Amino acid sequence: MTDSPMPSPPFPSPDNGVLRVIVGNAIASIRNGEASVEEAILHAAVHGWYEGHIQGEDACPGCDFRGGLPKSGNRS
C-alpha cells in the first residue's frame, strides 16, 4: 500500500474487512478454477465499488460520494 492520498470515493477504505473478503474470494476463485483472472477482477471491482458506495452513504447520507457534495450539488 501507499501513503499517498486516495482519490474521491466510491471505494472502500484499504483496511475495510469486506474488501479483504472480496479480494480473498477473487483469489480463491482463480486458484480453484471457478473463475478466470478477468472474471475474478471484474467481480472484485464491482463488489469493491459497491462496498465503497455503501461505506460512503454511511459516512455522508445524501452525498454522491464521501466528499461532502450533496447529491444535487454542482460538481464542476
Residue pairs with C-beta under 8 A, 6 or more apart in sequence:
1 14
6 14
8 65
8 66
8 67
9 52
9 53
9 55
9 56
9 65
9 66
9 67
10 49
10 52
10 53
10 55
10 56
10 65
10 66
11 48
11 49
11 52
12 18
12 19
12 48
12 51
12 52
12 55
13 19
13 55
16 51
16 55
18 51
19 48
19 51
22 44
22 47
22 48
22 51
23 44
23 48
25 43
25 44
26 35
26 40
26 41
26 43
26 44
27 40
28 34
29 35
29 39
29 40
29 43
30 36
30 37
30 40
35 43
55 66
56 63
56 65
56 66
57 63
59 66
60 66
60 67
60 68
62 70
62 71
63 69
63 70
63 71
64 70
64 71
64 73
64 75
69 75
